[in-house]
Amino acid sequence: MGEYRIFLDHYARADNNQLKQYWLHGEGAAKWATWTQLYSHLKKHMADEMAKRVAAQWFHDRYGYWPGQKGDNPTGPG
């Protein structure tokens, strides 16, 4: 669990991460519009549970609200 935690912390904290830059600002940004689409891509590069967490964070970074968030979601009910 320790190695996984370090790996997860690395993704959670690294703003200059190449994978993050690709999916949020690079060519990968055009390949997803929903959390599910991003998650499907990310799980090819990391463990399933980590892909879920990273997809949620990056979705929030991109859109300013959490996937499934009710109330302030501009695209409709979560």
N, C-alpha and C positions, 0 to 999 in steps of 0.2 A: 504493500500500500504506500510505503514511503516514496518509492520511485515514481509511482503514478501521481502522487500528490505534488511532487516537485515538477513533474511534467505539466500537470494541470495549472499550477501556479505560474509556470513560464508562459503559458498561453493566456492566462487571465491578466497578466501584468505587462506583457510585451507589446507596446504600442507600435514598435518598428518591426514587428514580425513580418517576414516575407509572405507567409500564407495569408495573414490578415490583410496586408496591403493588396494582395492579388484579389481577394474576394470582396473587399470593401471599395477599392479605388481603381484596381487594374482591370484586366480583361474579364476576370471572373465576376465582376459586379453586374455585368449584363446577363449573366447566366442564372440569376435568382431574383425573385421578388417576394417570396414567402419564406417563412422559417423552414417549412418542410423541404423546399427546394434547396436551401442552403445546407440543411442537415444532410440531405441525400448526397451532396457533393463532399461535405466534410468527413462523413463516416468512411470514405475511401482513404483518408489520410490519417485518421486517429481512431482510438477506441470509441465505441458506440456512446457510452455515457459522457465522455468528454466532448464528443461531437454535439451532443444535445446542449450541453452547457455553453460551449463556444458559439454555437449557432444562435442561442438565445441572446448572448451578450452582443454579438456582432449585429444581429437584427436590431437590437436596442440602439446600438451605436449608429446604425444607418437611419432608422426611422424615428427614434426618439420616444418610443413606447415599447413595452415588452410584448412578445408574442402571447396572444390569448388574453391580453389586458382588456378589461371591460370598462366602459365609460368614456375615456379620452381617446380611444382608438379611432383615428380619422377614417379608416376604411370600413367601419361598421362594427357590430358586436363581435367580441373575441370569441 
